[in-house]
Amino acid sequence: MEENNIPQEGSSIDFMKIFKDLLKYKKLYLKVLGVAAVVAVIYTLSLPNYYKVTVKLSPELNSRRSSNSLSSMASMFGINLSGAAGNTTEALFPTLYPDLMNSVTFHSSLFPIKVHRDKDDKMMTYYDYLLNEQKSPWWSQAIGATKGAIFSLFTSEKKKEPKEVNPFRLTKKQTAIVKSMKKRIVCDVDKKTMVITIDVVDQDPLIAATMADSVQQHLQDFITDYRTKKARVDLEFSKKAYAKAQKRYEEARRRYANYADANMRIFLESYRTEQMRLNQELQIQQQVYTQASAQLQQAEMDVQKETPAFTVLEPATVPIRKAGPARAKMCIIFLFLAFLGTTAYALYKEDDLKPLLGMG
């Protein structure tokens, strides 16, 4: 008895039997695969085309940080030493740019950008385009229409959308648009090379390129404003100090000239003393004016020095070919899953699953 049972437990799987069992379900395979093919075609054709535009930037880092050879060598191995105390002068490092671009404030600032489609000259804001001009599958439209009809039964009057966008308190539509933009606009930074990559996906190729270029410019402007904020504050202070010093110098020069002209032929000591006093005041105001002028020039140079430079490694261009959807791959996946499901059903009906799963 034991000798007869041992070969049965160690016997191999009978693939010929399994193949013959599967042949019994030829008609079922044809039906299921046919239905899967039709469903796959309907599903994939309902998906709108989309295009992808990639922009790459290389930002100029702070000179004191970039000149540090140890940090440069460490960055080659993916190690960032720039955060060490005394080795950096800015808090907004390139690795934080994705978080910046993912903020509500940044996305809402893109709402008013004017765009138009590749085959249509009608201008509109990017917000209106995402709100009213997006194509969606028929089932999404049906679900949206159903929800709208249900909500309309329980709501009285529609609230008017505010004209101004308040990032602190967005409306439901604005929040939905921001969520959509977060999926369409993606920023990534290479920690080794600090190269910024901006990817923009859209259903229209021209709008995808337009928004990629606009996002790049918005990011540059924000970083420039951040880097030059203190220098611009100092510049405004220097301008006010220069204007005051210039005014005082002009007044002192005018008082001295008027007094000297009015008392040209008078040689009294009292007049000479007053003239010397006015001359000393003029000299003091002239020194203050000269110093203020030098400080103004230095403040202007500081703003220029702190203004970062960006090297565009890959500019935005209108794509010729669509990025997706990959309809052929989707159809193959549909047919493959249908084939697997039918095979599993046939093996289950013929009781061939247990040997395959090692349960026999």
Sine and cosine of phi, psi and omega as CSV:
sin_phi,cos_phi,sin_psi,cos_psi,sin_omega,cos_omega
0.00,0.00,-0.71,0.70,-0.04,-1.00
-0.92,0.39,-0.60,0.80,0.00,-1.00
-0.92,0.38,-0.52,0.85,0.01,-1.00
-0.96,0.27,-0.51,0.86,-0.05,-1.00
-0.98,0.21,-0.50,0.87,-0.07,-1.00
-0.89,0.46,-0.72,0.69,0.03,-1.00
-0.89,0.45,-0.54,0.84,-0.01,-1.00
-0.92,0.38,-0.61,0.80,-0.01,-1.00
-0.95,0.31,-0.54,0.84,-0.03,-1.00
-0.99,-0.13,0.14,0.99,-0.04,-1.00
-0.94,0.35,0.50,-0.87,0.00,-1.00
-0.99,0.15,0.19,-0.98,-0.01,-1.00
-0.97,0.24,0.70,-0.71,0.00,-1.00
-1.00,0.06,1.00,-0.04,-0.04,-1.00
-0.94,0.33,-0.48,0.88,0.02,-1.00
-0.91,0.42,-0.65,0.76,0.02,-1.00
-0.90,0.43,-0.66,0.75,0.00,-1.00
-0.89,0.45,-0.67,0.74,0.00,-1.00
-0.89,0.45,-0.68,0.74,0.03,-1.00
-0.91,0.42,-0.60,0.80,0.03,-1.00
-0.91,0.41,-0.62,0.79,0.00,-1.00
-0.94,0.35,-0.51,0.86,0.01,-1.00
-0.91,0.42,-0.38,0.93,0.03,-1.00
-0.92,0.40,-0.31,0.95,-0.10,-0.99
-0.94,-0.35,0.51,0.86,0.00,-1.00
-0.86,0.51,-0.71,0.71,-0.02,-1.00
-0.90,0.43,-0.61,0.79,0.02,-1.00
-0.91,0.42,-0.65,0.76,0.05,-1.00
-0.86,0.52,-0.71,0.70,-0.03,-1.00
-0.89,0.45,-0.66,0.75,0.00,-1.00
-0.92,0.40,-0.76,0.65,-0.06,-1.00
-0.90,0.43,-0.72,0.70,-0.01,-1.00
-0.91,0.41,-0.57,0.82,0.05,-1.00
-0.91,0.42,-0.71,0.70,0.02,-1.00
-0.90,0.43,-0.66,0.75,0.01,-1.00
-0.89,0.45,-0.62,0.78,0.02,-1.00
-0.90,0.44,-0.69,0.72,0.01,-1.00
-0.90,0.43,-0.71,0.70,0.01,-1.00
-0.89,0.46,-0.66,0.75,-0.01,-1.00
-0.90,0.44,-0.66,0.75,0.01,-1.00
-0.91,0.42,-0.72,0.70,0.00,-1.00
-0.89,0.45,-0.67,0.75,-0.03,-1.00
-0.92,0.40,-0.76,0.65,-0.07,-1.00
-0.93,0.37,-0.59,0.80,0.02,-1.00
-0.94,0.34,-0.36,0.93,0.02,-1.00
-0.98,0.18,-0.28,0.96,-0.01,-1.00
-0.99,0.15,0.76,-0.65,0.01,-1.00
-0.96,0.28,0.49,-0.87,0.07,-1.00
-0.94,0.34,0.46,-0.89,0.09,-1.00
-0.64,-0.77,0.44,-0.90,-0.06,-1.00
-0.84,-0.55,0.46,-0.89,-0.06,-1.00
-0.80,-0.60,0.74,-0.68,0.04,-1.00
-0.84,-0.54,0.74,-0.68,-0.02,-1.00
-0.89,-0.46,0.74,-0.67,0.06,-1.00
-0.86,-0.52,0.70,-0.71,0.01,-1.00
-0.84,-0.55,0.73,-0.68,-0.02,-1.00
-0.80,-0.60,0.51,-0.86,0.13,-0.99
-0.86,-0.52,0.95,-0.31,-0.06,-1.00
-0.98,0.18,0.47,-0.88,0.11,-0.99
-0.99,0.12,0.84,-0.54,0.00,-1.00
-1.00,0.04,0.25,-0.97,0.01,-1.00
-0.85,0.52,0.67,-0.74,-0.09,-1.00
-0.87,0.49,-0.64,0.77,-0.02,-1.00
-0.92,0.40,-0.54,0.84,0.01,-1.00
-0.98,0.20,-0.69,0.73,-0.05,-1.00
-0.93,0.36,-0.40,0.92,0.00,-1.00
-0.99,0.16,-0.16,0.99,-0.01,-1.00
-0.98,0.21,0.93,-0.37,-0.08,-1.00
-0.92,0.40,-0.57,0.82,-0.02,-1.00
-0.90,0.44,-0.68,0.74,0.02,-1.00
-0.91,0.42,-0.62,0.78,0.00,-1.00
-0.90,0.43,-0.68,0.73,0.02,-1.00
-0.92,0.39,-0.62,0.78,-0.01,-1.00
-0.92,0.38,-0.57,0.82,-0.02,-1.00
-0.90,0.43,-0.43,0.90,0.04,-1.00
-0.91,0.42,-0.43,0.90,0.01,-1.00
-0.97,-0.23,0.24,0.97,0.04,-1.00
0.98,0.19,0.28,0.96,-0.01,-1.00
-0.97,-0.26,0.79,-0.62,-0.03,-1.00
-0.97,-0.26,0.94,-0.34,0.02,-1.00
-0.98,-0.20,0.09,1.00,-0.08,-1.00
-0.95,0.30,-0.25,0.97,0.00,-1.00
-0.99,0.12,-0.01,1.00,0.02,-1.00
-0.91,0.42,0.50,-0.86,-0.03,-1.00
-0.89,0.46,0.67,-0.75,0.02,-1.00
0.98,0.21,0.02,1.00,-0.05,-1.00
-0.93,-0.36,0.05,1.00,-0.01,-1.00
-0.57,-0.82,0.49,-0.87,-0.02,-1.00
-0.86,-0.52,0.10,1.00,0.00,-1.00
-0.70,-0.71,0.54,-0.84,-0.03,-1.00
-1.00,-0.08,-0.34,0.94,-0.06,-1.00
-1.00,-0.07,0.99,0.11,0.01,-1.00
-0.99,0.15,0.44,-0.90,-0.06,-1.00
-0.81,0.59,-0.48,0.88,0.01,-1.00
-0.91,0.40,-0.26,0.97,0.03,-1.00
-1.00,-0.05,-0.06,1.00,-0.02,-1.00
-0.88,0.48,-0.64,0.76,0.06,-1.00
-0.86,0.52,-0.63,0.77,0.04,-1.00
-0.91,0.41,-0.62,0.78,0.05,-1.00
-0.88,0.47,-0.73,0.68,-0.04,-1.00
-0.95,0.32,-0.33,0.94,0.01,-1.00
-1.00,0.04,0.02,1.00,-0.03,-1.00
-0.98,0.20,0.41,-0.91,0.02,-1.00
-0.91,0.41,-0.61,0.79,-0.02,-1.00
-0.88,0.48,-0.69,0.73,-0.02,-1.00
-0.92,0.39,-0.71,0.71,-0.02,-1.00
-0.91,0.41,-0.66,0.75,0.00,-1.00
-0.92,0.39,-0.42,0.91,0.05,-1.00
-0.95,0.32,-0.24,0.97,0.02,-1.00
-1.00,0.01,-0.14,0.99,-0.04,-1.00
-0.83,0.56,-0.73,0.69,-0.14,-0.99
-0.99,0.15,0.03,1.00,-0.03,-1.00
-0.89,0.46,0.75,-0.67,-0.02,-1.00
-0.99,0.12,0.76,-0.65,0.01,-1.00
-0.68,-0.73,0.29,-0.96,0.17,-0.99
-0.47,-0.88,0.41,-0.91,-0.07,-1.00
-0.96,0.30,0.24,-0.97,-0.04,-1.00
-0.91,0.42,-0.59,0.81,-0.05,-1.00
-0.94,-0.35,0.40,0.92,-0.02,-1.00
-0.49,-0.87,0.76,-0.65,-0.02,-1.00
-1.00,-0.01,0.09,1.00,-0.01,-1.00
-0.93,0.36,0.88,-0.48,-0.01,-1.00
-1.00,0.09,0.60,-0.80,0.03,-1.00
-0.40,-0.92,0.30,-0.96,0.07,-1.00
-0.98,0.22,0.39,-0.92,0.01,-1.00
-0.89,0.45,-0.55,0.84,0.05,-1.00
-0.90,0.44,-0.74,0.67,0.01,-1.00
-0.90,0.43,-0.57,0.82,0.02,-1.00
-0.90,0.44,-0.72,0.69,0.01,-1.00
-0.93,0.36,-0.49,0.87,-0.06,-1.00
-0.98,0.18,-0.62,0.78,-0.18,-0.98
-0.87,-0.50,-0.29,0.96,-0.17,-0.98
-0.92,-0.39,0.28,0.96,-0.04,-1.00
-1.00,-0.03,0.71,-0.71,0.09,-1.00
-0.99,0.11,0.58,-0.81,0.01,-1.00
-0.59,-0.81,0.41,-0.91,0.03,-1.00
-0.86,0.52,0.41,-0.91,-0.09,-1.00
-0.89,0.46,-0.53,0.85,-0.01,-1.00
-0.95,0.32,-0.52,0.85,0.07,-1.00
-0.92,0.38,-0.63,0.78,0.04,-1.00
-0.90,0.43,-0.65,0.76,0.00,-1.00
-0.91,0.42,-0.68,0.74,0.01,-1.00
-0.91,0.42,-0.66,0.75,0.01,-1.00
-0.90,0.43,-0.65,0.76,0.02,-1.00
-0.91,0.41,-0.62,0.78,0.02,-1.00
-0.91,0.42,-0.71,0.71,0.02,-1.00
-0.89,0.46,-0.67,0.74,0.00,-1.00
-0.88,0.47,-0.64,0.77,0.01,-1.00
-0.92,0.40,-0.62,0.78,-0.01,-1.00
-0.93,0.37,-0.71,0.70,-0.02,-1.00
-0.92,0.39,-0.51,0.86,0.00,-1.00
-0.92,0.39,-0.40,0.92,0.01,-1.00
-0.95,0.30,-0.44,0.90,-0.09,-1.00
-0.96,-0.28,-0.05,1.00,0.03,-1.00
-0.92,-0.40,0.59,-0.81,-0.04,-1.00
-1.00,0.07,-0.99,0.14,-0.03,-1.00
-0.94,-0.35,0.60,-0.80,0.02,-1.00
-0.97,0.22,0.70,-0.71,0.04,-1.00
-0.98,0.20,0.64,-0.77,0.02,-1.00
-0.97,0.25,0.67,-0.75,0.03,-1.00
-0.95,0.32,0.76,-0.65,0.04,-1.00
-0.91,0.41,0.58,-0.81,0.00,-1.00
-0.95,0.32,-0.62,0.79,0.00,-1.00
-1.00,-0.02,0.59,-0.81,0.00,-1.00
-1.00,-0.07,0.81,-0.59,0.04,-1.00
-0.93,-0.38,0.98,-0.22,-0.03,-1.00
-0.85,0.52,-0.40,0.91,0.00,-1.00
-0.95,0.32,-0.49,0.87,-0.03,-1.00
-0.58,-0.82,1.00,0.04,0.00,-1.00
-0.99,0.13,0.44,-0.90,0.10,-0.99
-0.98,0.18,0.10,-1.00,0.00,-1.00
-0.90,0.44,-0.67,0.74,0.01,-1.00
-0.91,0.41,-0.68,0.74,0.00,-1.00
-0.91,0.42,-0.62,0.78,0.05,-1.00
-0.90,0.43,-0.65,0.76,0.04,-1.00
-0.90,0.43,-0.63,0.78,0.02,-1.00
-0.92,0.40,-0.65,0.76,0.02,-1.00
-0.88,0.47,-0.67,0.74,0.04,-1.00
-0.88,0.47,-0.65,0.76,0.04,-1.00
-0.90,0.43,-0.63,0.78,0.00,-1.00
-0.92,0.38,-0.56,0.83,0.02,-1.00
-0.90,0.44,-0.49,0.87,0.05,-1.00
-0.99,0.15,-0.49,0.87,-0.06,-1.00
-1.00,0.10,-0.54,0.84,-0.08,-1.00
-0.91,-0.41,0.90,-0.43,-0.07,-1.00
-0.79,-0.62,0.70,-0.71,0.02,-1.00
-0.87,-0.49,0.65,-0.76,0.02,-1.00
-0.64,-0.77,0.56,-0.83,-0.02,-1.00
-0.81,-0.59,0.79,-0.61,0.08,-1.00
-0.97,0.25,0.88,-0.47,-0.08,-1.00
-0.93,0.37,-0.35,0.94,0.01,-1.00
-1.00,0.09,-0.76,0.65,-0.07,-1.00
-0.99,-0.13,-0.20,0.98,-0.05,-1.00
0.88,0.48,0.42,0.91,0.07,-1.00
-0.98,0.18,0.78,-0.62,-0.02,-1.00
-1.00,-0.03,0.80,-0.60,0.04,-1.00
-0.90,-0.43,0.84,-0.55,0.02,-1.00
-0.91,-0.42,0.86,-0.51,0.03,-1.00
-0.93,-0.36,0.77,-0.63,0.03,-1.00
-0.83,-0.56,0.80,-0.60,0.00,-1.00
-0.91,-0.42,0.72,-0.69,0.02,-1.00
-0.43,-0.90,0.31,-0.95,-0.01,-1.00
-0.97,0.24,-0.30,0.95,0.01,-1.00
-0.91,-0.41,0.75,-0.66,-0.06,-1.00
-0.91,0.41,-0.63,0.78,-0.01,-1.00
-0.93,0.37,-0.66,0.75,0.01,-1.00
-0.93,0.38,-0.58,0.81,0.06,-1.00
-0.88,0.47,-0.69,0.72,0.02,-1.00
-0.93,0.36,-0.64,0.76,0.01,-1.00
-0.88,0.47,-0.71,0.70,-0.02,-1.00
-0.94,0.34,-0.56,0.83,0.05,-1.00
-0.89,0.46,-0.68,0.73,0.04,-1.00
-0.92,0.40,-0.64,0.77,-0.01,-1.00
-0.93,0.37,-0.66,0.75,0.03,-1.00
-0.89,0.46,-0.66,0.75,0.06,-1.00
-0.86,0.52,-0.70,0.71,-0.02,-1.00
-0.93,0.37,-0.64,0.76,0.03,-1.00
-0.89,0.46,-0.66,0.75,0.01,-1.00
-0.91,0.42,-0.69,0.73,0.03,-1.00
-0.89,0.46,-0.69,0.72,0.00,-1.00
-0.89,0.45,-0.67,0.75,-0.01,-1.00
-0.90,0.44,-0.72,0.70,-0.02,-1.00
-0.91,0.42,-0.63,0.78,0.03,-1.00
-0.89,0.45,-0.70,0.72,0.04,-1.00
-0.87,0.49,-0.64,0.76,0.00,-1.00
-0.92,0.39,-0.74,0.68,-0.06,-1.00
-0.92,0.39,-0.52,0.85,-0.08,-1.00
-0.98,-0.22,0.14,0.99,-0.09,-1.00
-0.86,0.50,-0.79,0.62,-0.03,-1.00
-0.91,0.42,-0.65,0.76,0.00,-1.00
-0.90,0.43,-0.60,0.80,0.02,-1.00
-0.94,0.33,-0.56,0.83,0.09,-1.00
-0.90,0.43,-0.70,0.72,0.05,-1.00
-0.89,0.45,-0.59,0.81,0.01,-1.00
-0.91,0.41,-0.68,0.73,0.04,-1.00
-0.89,0.46,-0.64,0.77,0.05,-1.00
-0.90,0.44,-0.66,0.75,0.01,-1.00
-0.91,0.41,-0.60,0.80,0.03,-1.00
-0.90,0.44,-0.67,0.74,0.01,-1.00
-0.92,0.39,-0.68,0.74,0.02,-1.00
-0.90,0.43,-0.62,0.78,0.03,-1.00
-0.91,0.41,-0.67,0.74,0.00,-1.00
-0.90,0.44,-0.66,0.75,0.02,-1.00
-0.92,0.40,-0.69,0.72,-0.01,-1.00
-0.90,0.44,-0.63,0.77,0.02,-1.00
-0.91,0.42,-0.67,0.74,0.01,-1.00
-0.89,0.45,-0.71,0.70,0.01,-1.00
-0.91,0.42,-0.63,0.78,0.02,-1.00
-0.91,0.42,-0.67,0.74,0.01,-1.00
-0.91,0.42,-0.64,0.77,0.03,-1.00
-0.91,0.41,-0.68,0.73,0.02,-1.00
-0.90,0.43,-0.64,0.77,0.02,-1.00
-0.92,0.40,-0.61,0.79,0.01,-1.00
-0.93,0.36,-0.66,0.75,0.02,-1.00
-0.90,0.44,-0.68,0.73,-0.01,-1.00
-0.91,0.41,-0.68,0.73,-0.01,-1.00
-0.91,0.41,-0.68,0.74,0.00,-1.00
-0.90,0.43,-0.66,0.75,-0.01,-1.00
-0.93,0.38,-0.66,0.75,-0.01,-1.00
-0.92,0.40,-0.64,0.77,0.02,-1.00
-0.93,0.37,-0.60,0.80,-0.04,-1.00
-0.96,0.27,-0.42,0.91,-0.07,-1.00
-0.84,-0.54,0.63,0.77,-0.08,-1.00
-0.91,0.41,-0.62,0.79,-0.09,-1.00
-0.98,-0.21,0.21,0.98,0.00,-1.00
-0.98,-0.20,0.77,-0.64,-0.07,-1.00
-0.90,-0.44,0.35,0.94,0.04,-1.00
-0.93,0.38,0.53,-0.84,-0.03,-1.00
-0.90,0.44,-0.59,0.81,-0.01,-1.00
-0.89,0.45,-0.63,0.78,0.02,-1.00
-0.94,0.35,-0.63,0.78,0.03,-1.00
-0.91,0.41,-0.61,0.79,0.04,-1.00
-0.89,0.45,-0.69,0.72,0.02,-1.00
-0.91,0.42,-0.60,0.80,0.02,-1.00
-0.91,0.41,-0.64,0.77,0.04,-1.00
-0.90,0.43,-0.63,0.78,0.03,-1.00
-0.89,0.45,-0.71,0.71,0.02,-1.00
-0.90,0.43,-0.58,0.82,0.02,-1.00
-0.92,0.38,-0.65,0.76,0.04,-1.00
-0.90,0.43,-0.67,0.74,0.05,-1.00
-0.88,0.48,-0.63,0.78,0.03,-1.00
-0.90,0.44,-0.67,0.74,0.00,-1.00
-0.90,0.44,-0.66,0.75,0.02,-1.00
-0.90,0.44,-0.73,0.68,0.00,-1.00
-0.91,0.42,-0.54,0.84,0.04,-1.00
-0.92,0.38,-0.64,0.77,0.04,-1.00
-0.91,0.42,-0.68,0.73,0.03,-1.00
-0.89,0.46,-0.66,0.75,0.01,-1.00
-0.90,0.43,-0.66,0.75,0.02,-1.00
-0.90,0.43,-0.67,0.75,0.02,-1.00
-0.91,0.41,-0.66,0.75,0.02,-1.00
-0.90,0.43,-0.62,0.79,0.04,-1.00
-0.90,0.44,-0.66,0.75,0.02,-1.00
-0.92,0.40,-0.63,0.77,0.03,-1.00
-0.92,0.40,-0.59,0.81,0.03,-1.00
-0.91,0.42,-0.70,0.72,0.03,-1.00
-0.89,0.45,-0.63,0.78,0.03,-1.00
-0.92,0.39,-0.63,0.78,0.03,-1.00
-0.90,0.43,-0.63,0.78,0.05,-1.00
-0.90,0.43,-0.62,0.79,0.05,-1.00
-0.93,0.38,-0.59,0.81,0.02,-1.00
-0.91,0.42,-0.64,0.77,0.04,-1.00
-0.89,0.46,-0.70,0.71,0.03,-1.00
-0.90,0.44,-0.61,0.79,-0.01,-1.00
-0.93,0.37,-0.61,0.79,-0.04,-1.00
-0.99,0.15,-0.22,0.98,0.01,-1.00
-0.94,0.34,0.89,-0.45,-0.06,-1.00
-0.96,0.26,0.44,-0.90,0.06,-1.00
-0.94,-0.35,0.61,-0.79,0.01,-1.00
-0.86,-0.51,0.74,-0.68,0.10,-1.00
-0.98,-0.18,0.87,-0.49,-0.01,-1.00
-0.99,0.12,0.96,-0.29,0.00,-1.00
-0.98,0.19,-0.58,0.81,0.01,-1.00
-0.63,-0.78,0.97,-0.26,-0.04,-1.00
-0.97,0.23,0.19,-0.98,0.03,-1.00
-0.97,0.23,0.75,-0.66,0.06,-1.00
-0.71,-0.71,0.51,-0.86,0.00,-1.00
-0.95,0.32,0.86,-0.50,-0.03,-1.00
-0.95,0.32,0.56,-0.83,0.02,-1.00
-1.00,-0.01,-0.65,0.76,-0.03,-1.00
-0.96,-0.28,0.52,-0.85,0.02,-1.00
-0.96,0.28,0.47,-0.88,0.04,-1.00
-1.00,0.03,-0.31,0.95,-0.01,-1.00
0.04,-1.00,0.02,-1.00,0.00,1.00
-0.98,0.20,0.44,-0.90,0.04,-1.00
-0.99,0.11,1.00,0.08,-0.12,-0.99
-0.90,0.43,-0.64,0.77,-0.01,-1.00
-0.89,0.46,-0.70,0.71,0.02,-1.00
-0.89,0.45,-0.64,0.76,0.02,-1.00
-0.89,0.46,-0.67,0.74,0.01,-1.00
-0.89,0.45,-0.66,0.75,0.03,-1.00
-0.89,0.45,-0.65,0.76,0.03,-1.00
-0.91,0.42,-0.67,0.74,0.05,-1.00
-0.84,0.54,-0.75,0.66,-0.03,-1.00
-0.91,0.41,-0.61,0.79,0.00,-1.00
-0.91,0.41,-0.69,0.72,0.03,-1.00
-0.91,0.41,-0.62,0.78,0.05,-1.00
-0.90,0.44,-0.65,0.76,0.03,-1.00
-0.90,0.43,-0.69,0.72,0.02,-1.00
-0.89,0.45,-0.68,0.74,0.00,-1.00
-0.90,0.43,-0.67,0.74,0.02,-1.00
-0.91,0.41,-0.64,0.76,0.02,-1.00
-0.90,0.44,-0.69,0.72,0.02,-1.00
-0.88,0.47,-0.65,0.76,0.03,-1.00
-0.89,0.45,-0.70,0.71,-0.01,-1.00
-0.91,0.42,-0.68,0.73,0.02,-1.00
-0.90,0.43,-0.59,0.81,0.03,-1.00
-0.92,0.39,-0.68,0.73,-0.02,-1.00
-0.91,0.41,-0.57,0.82,-0.02,-1.00
-1.00,-0.01,0.07,1.00,0.02,-1.00
0.87,0.49,0.64,0.77,0.02,-1.00
-0.97,-0.24,0.01,1.00,-0.01,-1.00
-0.97,0.25,-0.60,0.80,-0.05,-1.00
-0.87,0.49,-0.72,0.70,0.05,-1.00
-0.89,0.46,-0.62,0.79,-0.03,-1.00
-0.92,0.38,-0.55,0.84,-0.01,-1.00
-1.00,0.00,0.06,1.00,0.02,-1.00
0.96,0.27,0.45,0.89,-0.02,-1.00
-0.97,-0.25,-0.03,1.00,-0.06,-1.00
-0.98,0.19,0.00,0.00,0.00,0.00
